[in-house]
Amino acid sequence: MRKGIRTRRVRKSVKEKSLDTADRMISELEENVKSPIPIDELSPTTLYHLLWAQACEKNQWFAYHNAIPETSDIDTMEVLADIVHNKEQARTIIDSYIDPNLSPVHLVVAAELTTIKAYSQFAQEEPVAYAKTVFDYILADHVEHARLIANQVGVSETAYNALMLVNVREGRPIENQLIESTDTIKMPLKITTIDPATMVHIFGLLSLERNIWDLYHVASTDMSYNSVRDLLNTISMVEQSHASMLESLVDPNLTTLSKLLLSEMATVEIYSRFIEEEENPDVRETLQWLLNTNEENIRVLGDLVWNIDGIDPAELTESTMLNVRGNIDPNTYVNNVIDKVNNVFSDGEYFVDENGTPVLAWTFTENPDLFAKMERMSREETRGMMPGLGFTQMSAGEGTESYEEGRKVMETPRRITTTSRFKRRT
């Protein structure tokens, strides 16, 4: 009898706890929902920030969920589950800002322009010429995607003012973008031989590729015109190949927790820039909250990487390049690079011209101070640079022997000369 009474009391206590938890979580949800920013009040810069933040949080939500079954440690699972909950909150906040009057196709156009600006920014800051070549190649595809979609669906003046982050122009012809899956796999980059800034760039851009692929499929189901639907489906195949290219660059020896750490570093880098640019006070406050949350995630993941994987997080995060900023505006960068890469083709891990000759980075030097600094760092620290490539005026066809030279350089361990957010552990 006593046992039965005790059992009923325990069950009641559990039920009360469940109701308290539900009340708390519903209250948090209601607090997180923001008022949408009307499209006629939405600046292209704010939409750029929201869409990239949306991509980051969505991508990490999946990454943390995938990581949970990869560990047998209950405490680690609970930590990851708690971070996933925060990612869900972040997505709710970000999504609530976006005006529901923006159609799925409008969001695709905005996401393409966001991606173009992101690639043009990270490509001009990228210290590894091989990675920069991949970025520039993919950039040319996105430029054409934005033009095709904008021309097909038409954009109202109000939407145009909100969306047009960069100019729309021709990019690589769509018929040259569909490639064999085997040609999407590139050369993996070793974290021990490159500056972590490269992995930060890769993870930041990868979040955009995965998100825009999803947006294309959503837009396709919302489209009644078969011709436009066919175009959306065709481009989504190209976006999938972009994700494969970037994923193949990631060091296969990185642990799951190390990848999460580098992904969070990418998000922190992105949010730090956004806070400097954002003019909407509510969005800036949200970005600050996101930054603080992800900074804490980095601290927690650093401990997990050390305690679970036995890897010093400082070895993954020490960088001389993350404070480097390219100041060439996206339109100028696109105009200087795009024509050089439109007739470049992906051939296995190589990129080749029409004659099958390997080509590499198409860097231009409109920002001599930046590139002088990067070139000096590459000489002094040997962080995966391909000799003579990343920082000089080049055209397609030059540097034909540099793939093998670069491969040798990228086998050379980098020399750590700076500090990171983590102190060295022993």
Buried (B, 14 or more C-beta within 10 A) or exposed (E): EEEEEEEEEEEEEEEEEEEEEEEEEEEEEEEBEBEBBEBEEBBBBBBBBBBBBBBBBBBBBEBBEEBBEEBEEEEBBEBBEEBBBBBBBBBBBBBBBBBEEBBBBBBBBBBBBBBBBBBBBBBBBBBBBBBBBBBBBBBBBBBBBBBBBBEBBEBEEEBBBBBBBBBBBEBBEBEBBEBEEEBBBBBBBBBBBBBBBBBBBBBBBBBBBBBBBBBBBBBBEEBEEEEBBEBBBBBBEBBBBBBBBBBBBBBEEBBBBBBBBBBBBBBBBBBBBBBEEBEBEEBBEBBBBBBEBBBEBBEBBBBBBBEBBEBBBBBBBBBBBBEBEBEBBBBBBBEBBBBBBBBBBBBEBBBBBEEEBBBBBBBBBBBEEBBEBBBEBBEEBBBBBBBBBBBBEBEBEBBEEBBEBBEEBBEBEBEBEBEBBBEEBE
